[in-house]
Amino acid sequence: METAKAMDASGRWLYVVFMCQQAIEKLVKGLYTLYADDNVPKTHNITFLIREFENKLPVAVTEEQYDLFIKLRAFYINGRYTDFKRKMSVAVNEKEAKTILQQTKEAFAWLQTLKL
């Protein structure tokens, strides 16, 4: 999350949303080990991971949170695809990056409350 905030401060919108995706993914994978299994699937699909253990959570995941997780999946950047990064960089504007950052901060804080 700190890197996402730093990217926001420097105006690097694509990397704001990428770091948001990374922050949520890493936290969800940690929660996966708590609630499901130590063998975390090799995926960047946050929604898939959460659905694997959501029935064990003390509170339900909201549709709004799922909407964010689905949106974040689109911003996972594979370093091997420079053309994709170039296209995505043009597609992400300041307003969208700031909105996603705010939503991610809220989701991140909520996910942290799920740690045992």
N, C-alpha and C positions, 0 to 999 in steps of 0.2 A: 504494500500500500504506500509505503514511503516513496518508492521509486515512481509510482503512478502520480503522486503529488508533485514530485520533482519534474516529471515530464510535463505536467500541467503548467507549472510555473515557467517552464522554458518554451511552452507553446508547441510541443511535439505531440500533436493530437493522436496520431496513430499509436504512438507508444504509450500514451495515457490509457487507451482502451486495451491494448495488449497487456500492460502491467496489471490492469484491473482483472483481466481474464486469468492471468497467472496467479495473482493473489488468491482469488476465489478457488481456483483449481487446487492449489496447494493446501489450502485450509480444508476443502472438501475431502481431499485424499487422506488427510490426517484424521478427519472424522470417520472416514470409511474404515480405517484401521481400528478405531474405537468401537464402532457399531456393527461392522460386518466381518471383516477378515483382514489379516495382515498382508495378504496377497492382493494388492490393489491392481485392478485391470489397467493395462497400458492404453489409456484413452485420455483425450482432452475434453470429453463430453461430460460436463459438469452435471447436467440433468440426468444422464444415465447413472452416474455414480450415486447421486442423492437418492434416486428411485430404488437403488439396491438396499438402502438402509432407512428410508424415511418412515417405515412402519415402526421403527424402534425409537424414533425421536419423541421427546416429551411434548412437542408442539408441532403442528402441521406446517409444511412449507406452503406459502401462499402462491396463488397464481401469478401475482406481481413478481414474486421472487423467481418463479420458474420462467417468466417472460425475460427477466434480466439474464438468467443463466443461458437461455437459448440464444439471446442476443450476443452474449459474451463468446459463445462458441464460434461465432462467425469471425471473431477477432483473434483467434489463435493464429499465430504467424509461424509458419515453418520457414526457417532461415534459408532453406535451399531454394525458395521460390521468390527471387528478387522481383520478377514482373508482377507477381501477386501483391507484394509489399508496395510497389509503386502505385498500383491501381487502388489499393486500400487507403494509401496515404492521401490520395485525392478525395476519396469518398468520405473520410472522417473529418468533420469540421469542428470548430471550437465549441459550438453549442452542444453538439452531440457528445463530444468528449467530456465536457463538464457535467452533462446530465448523467452519463454513464458512471463517471467518477463518483458523483453524489450517491447514486443508487448503489454502487458497489460498496462505498463506505458503510452504508446502512446494512446491507446484506452481510458484509464482513463482520460487523459488530454483532449482528444477530447470530451468525454462525459460531462466533467465539463463545457465545453463551451456552452452546450445546456441548462444549468440552466437559467431560465428567470430572 
